[in-house]
Amino acid sequence: MHMTTVRDVQAMAGDEQITMLTAYDAATANIVDEAGIDVVLVGDSMGNAVLGYDDTLPVTVDEVASRVGAVARGTDEALVVADMPFLSFGADLAESVENCGRMLKEEGANAVKLESGPHTVELTERLSDLGIPTMAHLGLTPQSVNQTGYTQQATDREEATEILELAQAHEEAGAFALVLEHVPANLAAQVTEAIDIPTIGIGAGSECDGQVLVFTDVVGLAKSSPPFAAQFGDARTEIHDAVSDYADAVRAGEFPAEEHANTESELDDLY
Ligand code: KIV
């Protein structure tokens, strides 16, 4: 067994594609890990994906912490990255460091991810100095949905230049990798060329150093998925069929069968 480090992930860039997928509990993290995914992201996408919220904004530090702990316990090899939720970072430096540090110190994460902007450059530097590896995230950052919506970002030169400059600023500040979400593929390709840390794309074309998607989209559990996601399985139908077969078996008196029960003869005349 080899535990993946941020250096391993960085060494892959340019050599082989980095695979990253979200997970939110120990059982699925275990499957994701066994399937050979390099980086497991405990995304704040848990808000929409598994917690029943409309977006990621209500997700709390406690909710992420609990899920990070579960994922870390279910993972042997992949790098576990905790996605810091809305307002858990960025307003106050000391509080941000404490929230991020908790994910490593108490929950077993190997790194954190921050939806990034000018306000996360100094924080990224501080976290790196303190031994908290930090993944940056630019382009569509769903915590800013009230400002940007969920549309493709950086479609004009000014915004694209800003993303390129922020990518360089976060690399300089010590970020070990950068997620680029829902930006034009030719911008993602140029950012990948311009910086030395790996870029991991989602809706950013094929020229990044790796790709990330949301677990429920990939396995076909999501009710709706973004246009750039792809479905590689139909878990919703599989789970639905298993659950309704179970209910049918109970109603028909077929479950539990003899092999699922145990009788003790000396208990026969209790009543
Ligand atoms: O929260 C999340 O799952 C993410 C990925 C989609 C990059 O931020």
Residues whose N, C-alpha, C, O or C-beta is under 5 A from the ligand:
A	BS01	KIV	T22 G43 D44 S45 D83 V179 V212
